[in-house]
Amino acid sequence: MLSEGYVFDVLREALRIAVVISAPVLIVALLAGVSIGLFQALTSIQEMTLTFVPKLVAMLAVFWVSMSFMTRTLTDFFHTIIIPSIAGG
């Protein structure tokens, strides 16, 4: 039987990993949104595709580049914490 403290430690680690994995994509989305918003404010261009398409392209590019890091982090988490907990070791 898993103790309450162990379950909370696993959940805390899972939330930390979720933040670490999502941070690159979210930071790029924030920076792209701010820069595009600043560009729109300076030029008075209010085109919806100007905000959506570059942000989507930037997020997809960062996701593609950081996919190996995300996969490695998740598999390490599962191999070191989740699978031993299920196996009882």
C-alpha contacts under 8 A as a table, 3 or more apart, distances in Angstrom:
res1	aa1	res2	aa2	distance
2	L	6	Y	6.53
2	L	7	V	6.82
3	S	6	Y	5.32
3	S	7	V	6.45
4	E	7	V	5.21
4	E	8	F	6.32
5	G	8	F	5.14
5	G	9	D	6.16
6	Y	9	D	5.01
6	Y	10	V	6.20
7	V	10	V	5.15
7	V	11	L	6.19
8	F	11	L	5.03
8	F	12	R	6.00
9	D	12	R	5.05
9	D	13	E	6.16
10	V	13	E	5.12
10	V	14	A	6.08
10	V	81	I	7.35
11	L	14	A	4.95
11	L	15	L	6.16
12	R	15	L	5.21
12	R	16	R	6.21
13	E	16	R	5.00
13	E	17	I	6.15
14	A	17	I	5.13
14	A	18	A	6.15
14	A	77	F	7.98
15	L	18	A	4.96
15	L	19	V	6.29
16	R	19	V	5.21
16	R	20	V	6.23
17	I	20	V	4.98
17	I	21	I	5.96
17	I	73	T	7.50
17	I	74	L	7.69
18	A	21	I	5.21
18	A	22	S	6.09
19	V	22	S	5.29
19	V	23	A	5.84
20	V	23	A	5.34
20	V	24	P	7.83
21	I	24	P	7.07
21	I	69	F	7.97
21	I	70	M	5.61
21	I	73	T	7.75
22	S	25	V	5.76
22	S	26	L	6.18
23	A	26	L	5.15
23	A	27	I	5.87
24	P	27	I	5.26
24	P	28	V	6.23
24	P	62	V	7.01
24	P	63	F	7.82
24	P	66	S	7.74
25	V	28	V	5.27
25	V	29	A	6.16
25	V	59	M	5.62
25	V	62	V	6.09
25	V	63	F	6.20
26	L	29	A	5.01
26	L	30	L	6.12
26	L	59	M	7.91
27	I	30	L	5.07
27	I	31	L	6.14
28	V	31	L	5.10
28	V	32	A	5.90
28	V	58	A	6.85
28	V	59	M	6.33
28	V	62	V	7.45
29	A	32	A	5.16
29	A	33	G	5.94
29	A	55	K	6.05
29	A	56	L	7.99
29	A	58	A	7.25
29	A	59	M	6.07
30	L	33	G	5.16
30	L	34	V	6.14
31	L	34	V	5.23
31	L	35	S	6.08
32	A	35	S	5.22
32	A	36	I	5.96
32	A	54	P	7.51
32	A	55	K	5.63
32	A	58	A	7.36
33	G	36	I	5.22
33	G	37	G	5.90
33	G	51	T	7.05
33	G	55	K	6.55
34	V	37	G	5.05
34	V	38	L	6.03
35	S	38	L	5.06
35	S	39	F	6.13
36	I	39	F	4.95
36	I	40	Q	6.10
36	I	50	L	7.63
36	I	51	T	6.25
37	G	40	Q	5.05
37	G	41	A	6.09
37	G	51	T	7.45
38	L	41	A	5.05
38	L	42	L	6.12
39	F	42	L	5.18
39	F	43	T	6.12
40	Q	43	T	5.26
40	Q	44	S	5.37
40	Q	45	I	5.09
40	Q	46	Q	6.28
41	A	44	S	5.26
41	A	45	I	7.27
46	Q	50	L	7.90
47	E	50	L	5.36
47	E	51	T	7.15
48	M	51	T	5.49
48	M	52	F	6.45
49	T	52	F	5.03
49	T	53	V	5.65
50	L	53	V	6.08
50	L	54	P	6.71
51	T	54	P	6.44
51	T	55	K	6.49
52	F	55	K	5.46
52	F	56	L	6.07
53	V	56	L	5.11
53	V	57	V	6.12
54	P	57	V	5.05
54	P	58	A	6.05
55	K	58	A	5.16
55	K	59	M	6.11
56	L	59	M	5.17
56	L	60	L	6.09
57	V	60	L	5.18
57	V	61	A	6.09
58	A	61	A	5.14
58	A	62	V	6.24
59	M	62	V	5.24
59	M	63	F	6.01
60	L	63	F	4.97
60	L	64	W	6.02
61	A	64	W	5.13
61	A	65	V	6.18
62	V	65	V	5.05
62	V	66	S	5.97
63	F	66	S	5.25
63	F	67	M	5.73
64	W	67	M	5.30
65	V	68	S	7.38
66	S	69	F	5.27
66	S	70	M	6.29
67	M	70	M	5.05
67	M	71	T	6.08
68	S	71	T	5.10
68	S	72	R	5.99
69	F	72	R	5.17
69	F	73	T	6.08
70	M	73	T	5.22
70	M	74	L	6.22
71	T	74	L	5.25
71	T	75	T	6.09
72	R	75	T	5.25
72	R	76	D	6.04
73	T	76	D	5.22
73	T	77	F	6.21
74	L	77	F	5.05
74	L	78	F	6.22
75	T	78	F	5.06
75	T	79	H	5.96
76	D	79	H	5.13
76	D	80	T	5.92
77	F	80	T	5.41
77	F	81	I	5.69
77	F	82	I	6.86
78	F	81	I	5.52
78	F	82	I	4.68
78	F	83	I	5.77
79	H	82	I	6.41
79	H	83	I	5.59
79	H	84	P	7.17
80	T	83	I	6.89
80	T	84	P	6.65
81	I	84	P	5.80
81	I	85	S	6.22
82	I	85	S	5.16
82	I	86	I	6.31
83	I	86	I	5.09
83	I	87	A	6.11
84	P	87	A	4.97
84	P	88	G	5.95
84	P	89	G	5.13
85	S	88	G	5.09
85	S	89	G	6.12
86	I	89	G	7.81
